[in-house]
């Protein structure tokens, strides 16, 4: 974890934000050597397809080909 003063943050804010995004490292902002803020990147909640569909694995049964046209089923909504 990196420390930076409020003055340094003000002068280099965009560069510091880019570094946090790139490295994922948190930064502690200090005021007169006393920690006052913590800046951290947001954690992405994106899941890959395997993870996303894991709860459904083995619970679905296909009765038709997945490549069949389904526009008739949707009627006017398609």
C-alpha positions, 0 to 999 in steps of 0.5 A: 500500500502506498502513501501520498500527501493531499498536496501530491494527490492534488498535483498528480491526481490523474496519473495516480488514478491511472496507476491505481486502475493499472496496478490495483494497488490501494493508496492512502492519502495523508494530511500532515502525516496522518492517514485520512483517505483510502483510494482503491479500485472497484472490483469488477463483478464480471464473471466468465461464462463457465462461472456464470452458468455453473449453477445451471450445469446438468439441470437443463435438457435440450429437446431441439437443436440449438441452431433451429430458428425460433422466430416463429415462437416469438411472433410479433416480438421478434 
